[in-house]
Amino acid sequence: MPSTVEIVDSFKDAIIQIATQTGTGTGFYLRKYDLIVTNNHVIEGNAEVTIAGKKFDKALSRVWYTDRKHDLAFLQPPAQIQLPEISLGEYGRLKDGDPVIAIGHPYGLNYTATQGVISKVDRVREGLKYIQIDAAINPGNSGGPLVNMSGEIIGVNTFIIRGGDNLGFALPEQYLRTALDIYAPYKGKPSTRCHACEFLVLPENLDSGKYCPSCGTEVKLPEMPKEEYEPVGAAKTIETILKSLGKDIKLAREGANTWSVKEGSARIIIRYNPENYFIASDAYLCLLPSDPQQIKPLYRFLLQENYRNRGLILSCVNQNIVLSRIIYDLDLTAENGVQLFQQLFLKADAYDDLLKKDYGCLERIEE
């Protein structure tokens, strides 16, 4: 039997981070079916989402299958990327007290594994069985795998009870296996499983454009919208600016009012807070040098640059050197924003190179 460390390590390349305009979540790749599995509520309302993994950069992924009743969705995996094989276990062999590992991307953090035990194998909720666990799962973990100590997936982390003390629930693998087998013959077609009768609805059998042909329940296929999603207010202004600067807006989105782009070797994260009306743009540069003798001249340089720069601030956050700009949303327009953001992007890339070359700063490690 593999160790906990070996199990966690074996899943790293197969775990996928998922982002939409409104939030983030987790998925995992099953090579046997050549699909990414996640929760329906992670991608709800989207026919296309952003995915990222350890083996590939951000990419757009098509949503092929949705299942509201079982809270499942299947996505198109990235092209020409070899991801590892991970297998499904057997729900019927689970017992209360069995140790488990919950894997995912909580709060947008990259790859987190928490260990616990099965509190109850067959907790029933709304007519379905769930695996109740005490392993800590948080927002963003949704759609990630629940793994046994043999390194097999025994469930899909689905929901928590807010205010409870580590009350997490995973959909058992038996429901997932059934859904995968039902959809397998139609892979590459948009589909949805009727939440009333569980019939698989496809474009060719959809009744009158919106009804299940089996029971008449209204359903919605994950079809690409005729019109692209358009944000409003400050978010729209930010996306207009980013597009003018040549950035891919769909790939830049990282949940509600958050964008992430790269400029050379620097990564810039842009966040808009509608409660205080401020837009914070933080360019994460390199890390502080390991040589203590370099720290004093480095700090002197950063302070001098802050005196020279207008509107840009260099600071140290833990070990990171960060170049920031804060803008009040009413002061930002599509016209002046191009100049403000372009200055930040170009300065960030230049500072990153200069600090590594002249002050011995270290390359920033990205997960």
C-alpha positions in Angstrom: 0.0 0.0 0.0 1.5 3.4 -1.0 2.2 6.0 1.7 0.2 9.2 2.1 3.0 11.2 0.6 3.2 8.9 -2.5 -0.6 9.1 -3.0 -0.7 12.9 -2.8 2.3 13.2 -5.2 0.7 10.8 -7.7 -2.3 13.0 -8.1 -0.5 16.4 -8.6 -0.5 16.2 -12.4 -4.1 15.0 -12.8 -5.7 17.7 -10.6 -7.2 20.6 -12.6 -8.0 24.1 -11.4 -11.2 25.5 -12.9 -12.2 29.2 -13.1 -15.3 31.0 -14.4 -16.4 34.6 -14.3 -17.9 34.0 -10.9 -15.6 31.6 -9.0 -13.1 28.8 -8.9 -13.1 25.1 -8.3 -11.4 21.8 -8.8 -11.5 19.0 -11.3 -9.6 15.8 -12.0 -8.7 14.0 -15.2 -9.7 10.4 -15.9 -7.6 9.0 -18.8 -9.9 6.0 -19.4 -12.7 8.3 -20.3 -10.5 11.2 -21.5 -12.6 13.7 -19.6 -12.2 16.1 -16.7 -14.6 15.5 -13.9 -15.9 18.3 -11.6 -19.1 19.5 -9.9 -22.0 21.0 -11.9 -22.2 23.9 -9.5 -18.5 24.8 -10.2 -19.3 25.4 -13.9 -23.0 26.2 -13.7 -24.3 28.5 -16.4 -21.1 28.2 -18.5 -20.5 26.2 -21.7 -16.8 27.1 -21.6 -14.4 27.6 -18.6 -10.8 28.2 -17.9 -8.6 25.3 -16.8 -5.0 25.1 -15.6 -2.8 22.3 -14.4 0.7 21.4 -13.4 1.5 20.1 -16.9 -0.1 22.8 -18.9 -0.8 26.6 -18.8 -4.2 28.2 -18.8 -6.5 27.0 -21.5 -10.2 27.2 -22.4 -12.2 24.0 -21.9 -15.6 23.0 -23.3 -18.3 21.8 -20.9 -19.7 18.6 -22.5 -22.0 17.1 -19.8 -24.0 18.5 -16.9 -25.9 16.6 -14.2 -27.8 18.8 -11.8 -29.2 16.0 -9.7 -25.8 14.4 -9.0 -23.9 17.7 -9.2 -21.5 16.4 -11.8 -20.0 17.9 -15.0 -17.5 16.6 -17.6 -15.1 18.9 -19.4 -12.9 18.7 -22.5 -9.2 17.9 -21.4 -6.3 20.0 -22.8 -5.1 18.8 -26.2 -1.8 17.0 -26.7 -1.0 16.8 -23.0 -0.2 13.4 -21.4 -1.7 13.3 -18.0 -1.3 10.4 -15.5 -3.7 7.5 -15.0 -5.8 7.6 -11.9 -8.4 5.0 -11.2 -11.8 4.7 -9.5 -12.1 2.6 -6.3 -15.2 0.7 -5.1 -17.8 2.5 -2.9 -19.1 -0.9 -1.7 -15.9 -1.7 0.1 -15.8 1.5 2.2 -16.4 1.4 6.0 -16.9 4.1 8.6 -13.6 5.1 10.0 -11.6 4.5 6.9 -8.8 7.0 6.3 -9.3 9.3 3.3 -7.5 12.2 1.6 -9.4 15.2 0.1 -7.6 17.0 -2.7 -8.4 20.3 -4.4 -7.8 24.0 -4.8 -9.4 25.7 -1.8 -9.9 29.5 -2.1 -8.0 29.4 -5.4 -4.8 28.0 -3.8 -2.9 25.5 -5.8 -3.1 21.9 -4.8 -4.0 21.2 -1.2 -4.5 17.8 0.4 -6.1 17.2 3.7 -6.4 13.9 5.6 -9.2 12.5 7.7 -11.6 9.6 8.1 -15.0 8.6 6.8 -17.5 9.7 9.5 -20.4 7.9 7.8 -20.3 5.9 4.5 -23.9 6.4 3.5 -25.3 9.7 4.7 -28.5 10.2 2.8 -29.5 13.7 1.5 -32.2 14.4 -0.9 -32.5 10.8 -2.0 -28.8 10.3 -2.7 -26.0 8.7 -0.6 -23.0 10.8 0.3 -19.8 10.0 2.0 -19.5 12.1 5.1 -15.9 13.0 6.0 -14.0 15.0 8.6 -11.1 16.0 6.3 -11.1 19.7 5.9 -12.6 20.9 2.6 -13.3 24.5 1.8 -14.7 26.7 -1.1 -12.7 25.8 -4.2 -12.3 22.2 -3.2 -15.6 21.4 -4.9 -15.1 18.9 -7.7 -11.8 17.5 -6.4 -11.3 13.8 -5.7 -11.8 12.0 -2.4 -9.1 9.3 -2.3 -8.6 6.1 -0.3 -5.3 4.8 1.1 -4.8 2.7 -2.0 -4.7 5.8 -4.2 -8.1 5.3 -5.7 -10.9 7.8 -6.2 -13.9 6.9 -4.1 -15.8 10.1 -4.4 -16.1 13.7 -5.6 -15.9 16.4 -3.0 -19.2 18.2 -3.3 -20.4 20.3 -0.4 -19.9 21.3 3.2 -22.2 22.3 6.0 -21.2 25.9 6.8 -20.6 26.5 10.5 -20.0 22.8 11.1 -16.7 21.5 12.3 -15.2 19.7 9.3 -18.5 18.4 8.0 -17.8 17.6 4.4 -19.6 15.4 1.9 -18.5 13.6 -1.3 -20.6 12.0 -4.0 -19.7 8.3 -4.1 -17.8 6.9 -7.1 -20.7 4.7 -8.0 -22.8 7.7 -9.2 -19.8 9.0 -11.1 -19.1 5.7 -12.8 -22.7 5.4 -13.9 -22.7 8.9 -15.3 -19.4 8.3 -17.2 -20.7 5.1 -18.7 -23.9 6.8 -19.8 -22.1 9.7 -21.5 -19.1 7.7 -23.0 -20.9 6.8 -26.3 -21.7 10.5 -26.9 -18.3 12.0 -26.0 -17.7 15.3 -27.6 -21.4 16.2 -27.7 -23.1 18.7 -25.4 -25.5 16.9 -23.1 -27.4 17.1 -19.9 -28.9 14.5 -17.7 -32.5 15.2 -16.8 -32.7 15.9 -13.1 -36.2 14.4 -13.0 -35.9 11.1 -14.9 -32.1 10.9 -15.4 -32.5 10.5 -19.2 -29.5 11.8 -21.2 -30.6 14.7 -23.3 -28.6 15.5 -26.4 -29.1 18.2 -29.2 -30.7 15.6 -31.5 -33.4 14.4 -29.0 -34.1 17.7 -27.2 -37.8 18.3 -27.4 -38.9 21.7 -28.7 -35.5 23.2 -27.9 -35.8 22.9 -24.1 -37.6 19.8 -22.8 -36.5 16.3 -21.9 -38.0 13.9 -24.5 -38.6 11.3 -21.8 -40.5 13.2 -19.2 -41.1 16.7 -20.5 -39.0 18.5 -17.8 -37.4 21.7 -18.9 -33.6 21.2 -19.2 -30.7 23.3 -20.5 -27.8 21.9 -22.6 -24.3 23.4 -22.1 -24.3 25.2 -25.5 -22.1 28.1 -26.4 -24.0 31.4 -26.1 -24.8 33.4 -29.2 -23.4 36.4 -27.4 -20.3 36.6 -25.4 -20.4 37.3 -21.6 -20.1 41.0 -21.0 -19.2 42.4 -17.6 -20.6 45.8 -16.5 -19.2 48.8 -14.7 -15.5 48.8 -13.6 -15.1 45.1 -14.6 -16.0 46.0 -18.1 -13.6 48.9 -18.2 -10.8 46.6 -16.9 -11.5 44.0 -19.5 -11.6 46.6 -22.3 -8.2 47.8 -21.2 -6.7 44.3 -21.0 -8.0 43.5 -24.4 -6.5 46.7 -25.8 -3.1 45.5 -24.4 -3.4 42.2 -26.2 -4.4 40.0 -23.3 -6.8 37.1 -23.7 -9.8 38.1 -21.5 -11.2 34.6 -21.1 -7.9 33.2 -19.9 -7.3 36.2 -17.7 -10.5 35.7 -15.7 -10.0 34.1 -12.3 -13.4 34.4 -10.6 -15.5 37.3 -9.7 -13.7 40.7 -10.3 -10.3 39.1 -10.5 -7.9 38.8 -13.4 -4.4 37.4 -13.8 -2.0 38.1 -16.7 1.7 37.6 -17.4 4.1 40.2 -18.8 7.4 38.7 -19.5 8.6 37.0 -16.3 6.2 39.0 -14.0 2.7 37.9 -13.1 0.1 40.6 -12.5 -3.1 40.1 -10.5 -5.8 42.6 -10.8 -8.6 42.8 -8.2 -11.7 45.0 -8.1 -13.4 45.5 -4.8 -16.9 46.9 -5.4 -17.4 47.6 -1.7 -14.7 50.2 -1.4 -14.5 51.0 -5.2 -10.7 50.4 -5.5 -8.9 48.4 -8.2 -5.6 46.9 -6.9 -3.1 45.8 -9.4 -0.2 43.7 -8.0 2.7 42.6 -10.1 4.6 39.8 -8.4 8.2 40.0 -9.3 11.2 38.0 -7.9 12.0 36.9 -4.4 14.3 38.6 -1.9 18.0 37.6 -2.3 19.4 34.8 -0.2 22.6 36.9 0.5 22.0 39.1 3.6 24.6 41.6 2.2 22.3 42.3 -0.7 19.3 43.3 1.4 20.3 46.8 2.5 21.3 48.0 -1.0 18.1 46.4 -2.4 15.9 48.2 0.1 17.7 51.5 -0.6 17.0 51.0 -4.3 13.3 50.2 -3.7 12.8 53.3 -1.6 14.6 55.5 -4.3 12.4 54.1 -7.0 9.2 54.7 -4.9 10.3 58.4 -4.6 10.8 58.6 -8.4 7.7 56.7 -9.5 4.3 58.3 -9.6 1.4 56.0 -8.7 3.5 52.9 -8.5 4.8 51.4 -5.3 7.5 48.7 -4.8 7.0 46.7 -1.6 8.0 43.4 0.0 5.3 40.9 0.9 6.8 38.0 2.8 9.6 37.1 0.4 8.0 38.5 -2.7 8.8 41.9 -4.2 5.6 43.4 -5.5 5.0 46.4 -7.8 1.5 47.8 -7.1 -0.9 50.4 -8.4 -4.2 51.3 -6.7 -6.9 53.1 -8.7 -10.3 54.5 -7.7 -12.8 53.1 -10.1 -14.3 56.5 -11.0 -10.8 57.7 -12.0 -10.4 54.8 -14.5 -11.4 55.0 -18.1 -10.7 52.8 -21.1 -8.5 55.6 -22.4 -6.3 56.5 -19.4 -6.4 52.8 -18.2 -4.3 51.6 -21.2 -1.5 54.0 -20.2 -1.7 53.2 -16.5 -1.8 49.4 -16.9 0.8 49.4 -19.7 3.2 51.3 -17.5 2.7 48.8 -14.7 3.2 45.8 -17.0 6.4 47.2 -18.7 7.9 48.4 -15.4 7.1 45.0 -13.7 8.9 43.1 -16.4 11.9 45.5 -16.4 12.2 45.5 -12.6 12.0 41.7 -12.4 15.0 41.4 -14.7 16.9 44.2 -13.1 16.5 43.0 -9.5 17.6 39.5 -10.4 20.6 40.8 -12.4 21.9 43.6 -10.1 20.7 42.6 -6.6 20.8 38.8 -6.6 17.0 38.5 -6.2 15.7 34.9 -6.8 13.3 33.6 -9.4 9.8 33.5 -8.0 8.5 29.9 -7.7 5.1 29.3 -9.1 2.9 26.3 -8.3 
